[in-house]
Amino acid sequence: MCLVSRKRLGIVVNTTVVVVALVATALDAVTKAWARHSLATHGVRVFSSLWLRLQYNSGVSFSFNQSGPLVTTIITVLVAIGVILVGIRARDGAPAIGFGLLIGGGLANVLDRLAATPHRVTDFIAVSTFPVFNLADVCITAGFIVLIVAALRGERLLAR
């Protein structure tokens, strides 16, 4: 039997990306399950203009394309696969955390959409007049910000 290292085969997976993505996905799943159970009949005012209230989104960010949930589902799955294939090769440090958050948030929303009938995402965080969102959306946004800052600082985002 011939053993060849993963690196020699060209498959390099950054474990930080995987761990951050799994933690983000798990936390999002727990918070969405809580929201579907606890907020089903009423919203909760946390303070000032921050509310927790259950809402479902059959579109993508900011409820865009709500009329085509099947197309939205297919596109989000394809985008998630693309980000995963690129992100698992992230460099250590900020790029790994950024890609982990991006992948975890995207995967969490895709899994939520695929598990629901009809295909839609559970949202429950409402701030003033801003569209209602969820923890996965926060992870996606934070991941993009981390990657943009790292790129602007001149860091290479992917391992060679």
GROMACS elastic network, one bead per residue, 0.5 to 0.9 nm:
[ bonds ]
;  ai    aj funct       b0    kb
    4     7     6  0.83398   500
    4     8     6  0.66001   500
    4     9     6  0.70568   500
    5     8     6  0.52631   500
    5     9     6  0.65487   500
    5    10     6  0.88947   500
    5    11     6  0.89103   500
    6     9     6  0.51118   500
    6    10     6  0.63961   500
    6    11     6  0.53043   500
    6    12     6  0.64578   500
    6    13     6  0.88623   500
    7    10     6  0.50918   500
    7    11     6  0.55891   500
    7    12     6  0.56308   500
    8    11     6  0.75132   500
    8    12     6  0.89227   500
    9    12     6  0.84681   500
   11    89     6  0.84123   500
   12    88     6  0.74135   500
   12    89     6  0.60609   500
   12   159     6  0.85002   500
   13    16     6  0.88230   500
   13    17     6  0.80513   500
   13    18     6  0.79910   500
   13    87     6  0.87380   500
   13    88     6  0.50261   500
   13    89     6  0.55994   500
   13    90     6  0.80347   500
   14    17     6  0.55062   500
   14    18     6  0.67447   500
   14    87     6  0.83921   500
   14    88     6  0.54543   500
   14    89     6  0.59060   500
   14    90     6  0.63104   500
   14    91     6  0.73829   500
   14    92     6  0.73699   500
   14    96     6  0.71635   500
   15    19     6  0.60953   500
   15    20     6  0.85302   500
   15    88     6  0.79479   500
   15    96     6  0.85994   500
   16    19     6  0.51523   500
   16    20     6  0.60311   500
   16    21     6  0.83434   500
   16    88     6  0.89058   500
   16    92     6  0.74473   500
   16    93     6  0.85187   500
   16    96     6  0.60313   500
   16    97     6  0.69155   500
   16   100     6  0.72086   500
   17    20     6  0.53409   500
   17    21     6  0.59864   500
   17    22     6  0.85448   500
   17    87     6  0.72636   500
   17    88     6  0.61662   500
   17    89     6  0.85135   500
   17    90     6  0.73637   500
   17    92     6  0.86170   500
   17    95     6  0.86126   500
   17    96     6  0.50068   500
   17    97     6  0.60790   500
   17    98     6  0.80704   500
   17    99     6  0.61951   500
   17   101     6  0.78555   500
   17   103     6  0.81344   500
   17   104     6  0.88262   500
   18    21     6  0.51281   500
   18    22     6  0.60784   500
   18    23     6  0.86020   500
   18    88     6  0.72114   500
   18    96     6  0.88110   500
   18   100     6  0.62988   500
   18   103     6  0.85807   500
   18   104     6  0.83996   500
   19    22     6  0.51583   500
   19    23     6  0.61302   500
   19    24     6  0.85450   500
   19   100     6  0.73623   500
   20    23     6  0.52011   500
   20    24     6  0.60793   500
   20    25     6  0.85098   500
   20    96     6  0.83580   500
   20    97     6  0.65571   500
   20    98     6  0.89156   500
   20    99     6  0.85480   500
   20   101     6  0.62081   500
   20   103     6  0.86454   500
   20   104     6  0.69823   500
   21    24     6  0.51824   500
   21    25     6  0.60500   500
   21    26     6  0.85491   500
   21    97     6  0.85787   500
   21    99     6  0.80002   500
   21   101     6  0.56445   500
   21   102     6  0.75298   500
   21   103     6  0.56504   500
   21   105     6  0.73265   500
   21   107     6  0.80890   500
   21   108     6  0.89530   500
   22    25     6  0.50785   500
   22    26     6  0.60390   500
   22    27     6  0.85401   500
   22   100     6  0.81397   500
   22   103     6  0.88007   500
   22   104     6  0.60781   500
   23    26     6  0.51504   500
   23    27     6  0.60644   500
   23    28     6  0.84527   500
   23   101     6  0.89263   500
   23   104     6  0.74091   500
   24    27     6  0.52629   500
   24    28     6  0.60625   500
   24    29     6  0.85809   500
   24   100     6  0.80595   500
   24   101     6  0.65075   500
   24   103     6  0.86355   500
   24   104     6  0.50327   500
   24   105     6  0.62945   500
   24   108     6  0.76582   500
   24   135     6  0.81700   500
   24   136     6  0.71447   500
   24   139     6  0.70772   500
   25    28     6  0.52038   500
   25    29     6  0.61822   500
   25    30     6  0.87455   500
   25   101     6  0.88450   500
   25   103     6  0.85903   500
   25   105     6  0.61942   500
   25   106     6  0.83937   500
   25   107     6  0.66453   500
   25   109     6  0.84303   500
   25   111     6  0.89466   500
   25   136     6  0.72831   500
   26    29     6  0.51129   500
   26    30     6  0.62691   500
   26    31     6  0.86997   500
   26   104     6  0.85171   500
   26   108     6  0.77533   500
   27    30     6  0.51888   500
   27    31     6  0.62019   500
   27    32     6  0.85828   500
   27   135     6  0.78089   500
   27   136     6  0.86116   500
   28    31     6  0.51806   500
   28    32     6  0.60527   500
   28    33     6  0.85213   500
   28   104     6  0.87622   500
   28   105     6  0.77042   500
   28   108     6  0.64422   500
   28   109     6  0.84719   500
   28   134     6  0.75844   500
   28   135     6  0.54422   500
   28   136     6  0.57490   500
   29    32     6  0.52002   500
   29    33     6  0.61160   500
   29    34     6  0.85644   500
   29   108     6  0.68246   500
   29   109     6  0.89331   500
   29   111     6  0.88596   500
   29   112     6  0.76851   500
   29   135     6  0.89153   500
   29   136     6  0.87949   500
   30    33     6  0.51960   500
   30    34     6  0.61734   500
   30    35     6  0.86185   500
   31    34     6  0.50220   500
   31    35     6  0.60804   500
   31    36     6  0.86518   500
   31   134     6  0.83426   500
   31   135     6  0.75059   500
   32    36     6  0.61130   500
   32    37     6  0.85657   500
   32   112     6  0.85563   500
   32   122     6  0.62536   500
   32   123     6  0.74742   500
   32   124     6  0.77710   500
   32   134     6  0.76764   500
   32   135     6  0.82961   500
   33    36     6  0.52224   500
   33    37     6  0.62989   500
   33    38     6  0.85226   500
   33   122     6  0.88077   500
   34    37     6  0.52180   500
   34    38     6  0.57561   500
   34    39     6  0.78089   500
   35    38     6  0.52156   500
   35    39     6  0.51515   500
   35    40     6  0.72273   500
   35    52     6  0.80823   500
   35    53     6  0.77656   500
   35    54     6  0.64330   500
   35   122     6  0.81349   500
   35   123     6  0.82571   500
   35   124     6  0.65642   500
   36    39     6  0.58716   500
   36    40     6  0.56063   500
   36    54     6  0.67532   500
   36    55     6  0.89820   500
   36   122     6  0.76224   500
   36   124     6  0.86502   500
   37    40     6  0.57751   500
   37    41     6  0.87890   500
   38    41     6  0.76637   500
   38    42     6  0.81573   500
   38    43     6  0.88578   500
   38    54     6  0.89025   500
   39    42     6  0.53277   500
   39    43     6  0.57217   500
   39    44     6  0.75844   500
   39    52     6  0.74390   500
   39    53     6  0.59574   500
   39    54     6  0.56196   500
   39   124     6  0.81736   500
   40    43     6  0.79995   500
   40    53     6  0.81275   500
   40    54     6  0.63293   500
   41    54     6  0.85086   500
   42    52     6  0.89502   500
   42    53     6  0.68455   500
   42    54     6  0.79146   500
   43    51     6  0.68213   500
   43    52     6  0.55290   500
   43    54     6  0.69277   500
   43   124     6  0.87898   500
   44    50     6  0.87918   500
   44    51     6  0.56342   500
   44    52     6  0.51030   500
   44    53     6  0.64065   500
   45    48     6  0.75374   500
   45    49     6  0.76473   500
   45    50     6  0.62377   500
   45    52     6  0.63721   500
   45    53     6  0.84838   500
   46    49     6  0.79396   500
   46    50     6  0.55641   500
   46    51     6  0.54914   500
   46    52     6  0.70709   500
   47    50     6  0.54550   500
   47    51     6  0.72432   500
   48    51     6  0.82510   500
   48   128     6  0.86190   500
   49   126     6  0.78938   500
   49   127     6  0.55901   500
   49   129     6  0.86116   500
   50   125     6  0.74763   500
   50   126     6  0.58113   500
   50   128     6  0.64994   500
   51   124     6  0.81032   500
   51   125     6  0.61993   500
   51   127     6  0.63083   500
   51   128     6  0.80862   500
   52   124     6  0.53194   500
   52   126     6  0.59332   500
   52   127     6  0.87064   500
   52   132     6  0.89356   500
   53   123     6  0.79007   500
   53   125     6  0.64283   500
   53   126     6  0.67650   500
   53   132     6  0.82320   500
   54   122     6  0.72414   500
   54   123     6  0.60569   500
   54   125     6  0.79292   500
   54   132     6  0.86108   500
   55   121     6  0.84979   500
   55   122     6  0.62047   500
   55   123     6  0.51552   500
   55   124     6  0.59064   500
   55   125     6  0.89630   500
   55   132     6  0.72795   500
   55   133     6  0.86501   500
   56   120     6  0.61165   500
   56   121     6  0.55623   500
   56   123     6  0.57145   500
   56   124     6  0.83024   500
   57    60     6  0.71931   500
   57    61     6  0.86491   500
   57    62     6  0.86580   500
   57    63     6  0.60077   500
   57    64     6  0.89970   500
   57    66     6  0.72271   500
   57   119     6  0.87191   500
   57   120     6  0.52140   500
   57   121     6  0.50787   500
   57   122     6  0.65419   500
   57   123     6  0.69440   500
   57   132     6  0.89808   500
   58    63     6  0.70903   500
   58    64     6  0.86136   500
   58    65     6  0.77808   500
   58    66     6  0.50422   500
   58    67     6  0.76580   500
   58    68     6  0.78371   500
   58    69     6  0.55428   500
   58    72     6  0.80218   500
   58    73     6  0.88650   500
   58   113     6  0.80038   500
   58   118     6  0.79599   500
   58   119     6  0.62694   500
   58   121     6  0.62979   500
   59    62     6  0.78346   500
   59    64     6  0.51314   500
   59    67     6  0.72681   500
   59    68     6  0.72726   500
   59    69     6  0.62425   500
   59    72     6  0.64796   500
   59    73     6  0.86544   500
   59   120     6  0.71710   500
   59   121     6  0.81499   500
   60    63     6  0.53021   500
   60    64     6  0.52323   500
   60    65     6  0.65432   500
   60    66     6  0.73874   500
   60    69     6  0.89497   500
   60    72     6  0.70068   500
   60    73     6  0.89805   500
   60    76     6  0.83416   500
   60   121     6  0.85565   500
   61    64     6  0.59497   500
   61    65     6  0.89147   500
   61   131     6  0.87495   500
   61   133     6  0.84877   500
   61   137     6  0.82548   500
   62   130     6  0.87547   500
   62   131     6  0.58823   500
   62   132     6  0.79578   500
   62   133     6  0.83209   500
   63    66     6  0.60451   500
   63   131     6  0.79334   500
   64    67     6  0.86792   500
   65    68     6  0.59736   500
   65    69     6  0.76040   500
   65    72     6  0.72568   500
   66    69     6  0.62700   500
   66    72     6  0.82074   500
   68    71     6  0.54665   500
   68    72     6  0.60532   500
   68    73     6  0.85887   500
   69    73     6  0.59273   500
   69    74     6  0.85837   500
   69   118     6  0.79955   500
   69   119     6  0.61448   500
   69   120     6  0.72257   500
   70    73     6  0.50646   500
   70    74     6  0.62686   500
   70    75     6  0.86396   500
   70   119     6  0.73057   500
   71    74     6  0.51708   500
   71    75     6  0.61272   500
   71    76     6  0.85316   500
   72    75     6  0.52009   500
   72    76     6  0.60331   500
   72    77     6  0.85466   500
   73    76     6  0.52323   500
   73    77     6  0.61616   500
   73    78     6  0.86812   500
   73   110     6  0.73210   500
   73   113     6  0.70775   500
   73   114     6  0.74591   500
   73   119     6  0.72738   500
   73   120     6  0.85484   500
   74    77     6  0.52480   500
   74    78     6  0.63048   500
   74    79     6  0.87161   500
   75    78     6  0.51510   500
   75    79     6  0.61359   500
   75    80     6  0.85222   500
   76    79     6  0.50791   500
   76    80     6  0.59885   500
   76    81     6  0.85653   500
   76   106     6  0.80314   500
   76   109     6  0.87654   500
   76   110     6  0.66596   500
   77    80     6  0.50818   500
   77    81     6  0.62144   500
   77    82     6  0.86866   500
   77   106     6  0.87609   500
   77   107     6  0.83041   500
   77   110     6  0.63804   500
   78    81     6  0.51708   500
   78    82     6  0.62822   500
   78    83     6  0.87478   500
   79    82     6  0.50798   500
   79    83     6  0.62047   500
   79    84     6  0.85839   500
   79   106     6  0.86474   500
   80    83     6  0.51678   500
   80    84     6  0.61004   500
   80    85     6  0.86281   500
   80   103     6  0.69453   500
   80   106     6  0.60678   500
   80   107     6  0.64951   500
   80   110     6  0.78158   500
   81    84     6  0.51074   500
   81    85     6  0.61881   500
   81    86     6  0.87485   500
   81   103     6  0.89736   500
   81   107     6  0.88872   500
   82    85     6  0.52148   500
   82    86     6  0.63945   500
   82    87     6  0.84291   500
   83    86     6  0.52347   500
   83    87     6  0.56240   500
   83    88     6  0.83804   500
   83    99     6  0.80479   500
   83   102     6  0.79905   500
   83   103     6  0.65941   500
   83   106     6  0.87668   500
   84    88     6  0.59338   500
   84    89     6  0.88143   500
   84    99     6  0.82693   500
   84   100     6  0.89397   500
   84   102     6  0.89348   500
   84   103     6  0.61148   500
   85    88     6  0.60178   500
   85    89     6  0.75715   500
   86    89     6  0.59066   500
   86    90     6  0.74046   500
   86    99     6  0.86889   500
   86   158     6  0.79621   500
   87    90     6  0.53158   500
   87    95     6  0.85818   500
   87    96     6  0.75910   500
   87    98     6  0.88232   500
   87    99     6  0.52475   500
   87   100     6  0.73269   500
   87   102     6  0.85297   500
   87   103     6  0.73760   500
   87   157     6  0.88544   500
   87   158     6  0.76976   500
   88    91     6  0.89102   500
   88    96     6  0.80320   500
   88    99     6  0.76571   500
   88   100     6  0.81768   500
   88   158     6  0.86813   500
   89    96     6  0.83648   500
   89   157     6  0.86070   500
   89   158     6  0.56040   500
   89   159     6  0.57469   500
   89   160     6  0.81396   500
   90    93     6  0.87910   500
   90    95     6  0.58473   500
   90    96     6  0.51808   500
   90    97     6  0.87986   500
   90    98     6  0.89430   500
   90    99     6  0.70039   500
   90   100     6  0.89798   500
   90   156     6  0.86956   500
   90   157     6  0.57058   500
   90   159     6  0.55791   500
   91    94     6  0.79856   500
   91    95     6  0.57729   500
   91    96     6  0.57822   500
   91   156     6  0.71818   500
   91   157     6  0.56374   500
   91   160     6  0.85135   500
   92    95     6  0.63633   500
   92    96     6  0.52464   500
   92    97     6  0.80307   500
   92   157     6  0.85941   500
   92   158     6  0.86874   500
   92   159     6  0.82022   500
   93    96     6  0.55277   500
   93    97     6  0.65184   500
   93    98     6  0.87615   500
   94    97     6  0.51287   500
   94    98     6  0.59782   500
   94    99     6  0.85363   500
   94   146     6  0.65379   500
   94   147     6  0.71864   500
   94   149     6  0.88648   500
   94   150     6  0.65549   500
   94   155     6  0.88925   500
   94   157     6  0.84277   500
   95    98     6  0.50019   500
   95    99     6  0.60149   500
   95   100     6  0.83099   500
   95   143     6  0.87153   500
   95   146     6  0.71563   500
   95   147     6  0.58071   500
   95   150     6  0.66964   500
   95   151     6  0.86331   500
   95   155     6  0.82025   500
   95   156     6  0.80149   500
   95   157     6  0.52738   500
   95   158     6  0.75385   500
   96    99     6  0.52813   500
   96   100     6  0.59068   500
   96   101     6  0.85661   500
   96   147     6  0.88601   500
   96   157     6  0.79802   500
   96   158     6  0.86687   500
   97   101     6  0.61284   500
   97   102     6  0.85168   500
   97   143     6  0.71650   500
   97   146     6  0.76442   500
   97   147     6  0.85228   500
   98   101     6  0.52966   500
   98   102     6  0.61683   500
   98   103     6  0.85875   500
   98   139     6  0.88045   500
   98   140     6  0.85798   500
   98   142     6  0.72149   500
   98   144     6  0.64677   500
   98   145     6  0.76155   500
   98   146     6  0.51070   500
   98   147     6  0.53358   500
   98   148     6  0.89143   500
   98   150     6  0.88369   500
   99   103     6  0.59067   500
   99   104     6  0.82799   500
   99   140     6  0.89223   500
   99   143     6  0.60712   500
   99   144     6  0.79490   500
   99   146     6  0.85327   500
   99   147     6  0.73259   500
  100   103     6  0.52060   500
  100   104     6  0.58428   500
  100   105     6  0.83720   500
  100   139     6  0.88266   500
  100   143     6  0.72740   500
  101   104     6  0.50843   500
  101   105     6  0.59175   500
  101   106     6  0.83215   500
  101   136     6  0.84418   500
  101   138     6  0.88466   500
  101   139     6  0.50429   500
  101   140     6  0.59478   500
  101   141     6  0.84294   500
  101   142     6  0.69911   500
  101   144     6  0.83412   500
  102   105     6  0.53690   500
  102   106     6  0.60386   500
  102   107     6  0.84158   500
  102   136     6  0.85788   500
  102   137     6  0.89878   500
  102   139     6  0.61504   500
  102   141     6  0.74932   500
  102   142     6  0.76667   500
  102   144     6  0.67385   500
  103   106     6  0.51264   500
  103   107     6  0.58205   500
  103   108     6  0.83260   500
  103   139     6  0.86452   500
  103   140     6  0.75216   500
  103   143     6  0.83982   500
  104   107     6  0.51543   500
  104   108     6  0.59489   500
  104   109     6  0.86344   500
  104   136     6  0.72188   500
  104   139     6  0.72290   500
  104   140     6  0.77277   500
  105   108     6  0.51136   500
  105   109     6  0.63225   500
  105   110     6  0.86429   500
  105   135     6  0.75020   500
  105   137     6  0.61416   500
  105   138     6  0.75785   500
  105   139     6  0.51414   500
  105   140     6  0.51182   500
  105   141     6  0.87315   500
  105   143     6  0.86107   500
  106   109     6  0.53191   500
  106   110     6  0.61779   500
  106   111     6  0.86261   500
  106   136     6  0.67561   500
  106   137     6  0.78629   500
  106   139     6  0.83486   500
  106   140     6  0.65927   500
  107   110     6  0.50316   500
  107   111     6  0.60290   500
  107   112     6  0.84645   500
  107   136     6  0.83660   500
  108   111     6  0.52302   500
  108   112     6  0.61125   500
  108   113     6  0.85677   500
  108   136     6  0.61274   500
  109   112     6  0.50239   500
  109   113     6  0.60259   500
  109   114     6  0.85294   500
  109   120     6  0.88054   500
  109   121     6  0.62417   500
  109   122     6  0.82585   500
  109   134     6  0.89902   500
  109   136     6  0.63666   500
  109   137     6  0.80255   500
  110   113     6  0.50791   500
  110   114     6  0.60811   500
  110   115     6  0.85430   500
  110   121     6  0.80241   500
  111   114     6  0.51066   500
  111   115     6  0.60297   500
  111   116     6  0.86274   500
  111   121     6  0.88353   500
  112   115     6  0.52368   500
  112   116     6  0.63120   500
  112   119     6  0.81527   500
  112   120     6  0.72129   500
  112   121     6  0.56623   500
  112   122     6  0.71351   500
  113   116     6  0.54261   500
  113   117     6  0.81057   500
  113   118     6  0.82089   500
  113   121     6  0.50135   500
  113   122     6  0.80880   500
  114   117     6  0.77845   500
  114   118     6  0.86833   500
  114   119     6  0.58697   500
  114   120     6  0.76941   500
  114   121     6  0.87458   500
  115   118     6  0.87846   500
  115   119     6  0.72479   500
  115   120     6  0.85645   500
  116   120     6  0.60728   500
  116   121     6  0.76300   500
  117   120     6  0.72953   500
  121   134     6  0.88589   500
  122   133     6  0.81280   500
  122   134     6  0.71847   500
  123   126     6  0.85549   500
  123   132     6  0.59229   500
  123   135     6  0.84387   500
  124   132     6  0.60792   500
  124   133     6  0.58931   500
  124   134     6  0.57673   500
  124   135     6  0.88301   500
  125   131     6  0.86721   500
  125   132     6  0.53886   500
  125   133     6  0.51818   500
  125   134     6  0.57263   500
  125   135     6  0.81563   500
  126   129     6  0.76824   500
  126   130     6  0.68293   500
  126   131     6  0.67698   500
  126   133     6  0.66905   500
  126   134     6  0.88462   500
  127   130     6  0.56221   500
  127   131     6  0.76291   500
  127   132     6  0.72134   500
  127   133     6  0.89330   500
  128   131     6  0.84814   500
  129   132     6  0.85229   500
  130   133     6  0.87075   500
  133   136     6  0.82051   500
  133   137     6  0.62069   500
  133   138     6  0.78292   500
  134   137     6  0.53650   500
  134   138     6  0.66212   500
  134   139     6  0.89697   500
  135   139     6  0.62778   500
  135   140     6  0.86957   500
  136   139     6  0.50065   500
  136   140     6  0.61991   500
  136   141     6  0.86384   500
  137   140     6  0.50700   500
  137   141     6  0.61788   500
  137   142     6  0.85096   500
  138   141     6  0.52097   500
  138   142     6  0.60232   500
  138   143     6  0.84181   500
  139   142     6  0.50766   500
  139   143     6  0.58689   500
  139   144     6  0.85367   500
  140   143     6  0.50799   500
  140   144     6  0.62574   500
  140   145     6  0.86856   500
  141   144     6  0.52191   500
  141   145     6  0.62634   500
  141   146     6  0.87000   500
  142   145     6  0.50544   500
  142   146     6  0.61287   500
  142   147     6  0.86046   500
  143   146     6  0.51690   500
  143   147     6  0.61987   500
  143   148     6  0.85868   500
  144   147     6  0.51250   500
  144   148     6  0.60347   500
  144   149     6  0.85378   500
  145   148     6  0.51090   500
  145   149     6  0.60807   500
  145   150     6  0.84875   500
  146   149     6  0.52431   500
  146   150     6  0.61120   500
  146   151     6  0.85923   500
  147   150     6  0.50606   500
  147   151     6  0.60509   500
  147   152     6  0.85159   500
  147   157     6  0.75315   500
  148   151     6  0.50811   500
  148   152     6  0.60456   500
  148   153     6  0.85244   500
  149   152     6  0.50707   500
  149   153     6  0.61418   500
  149   154     6  0.87487   500
  149   155     6  0.88995   500
  150   153     6  0.50994   500
  150   154     6  0.65317   500
  150   155     6  0.54175   500
  150   156     6  0.78447   500
  150   157     6  0.74514   500
  151   154     6  0.50986   500
  151   155     6  0.53404   500
  151   156     6  0.68589   500
  151   157     6  0.69757   500
  152   155     6  0.74606   500
  156   159     6  0.75643   500
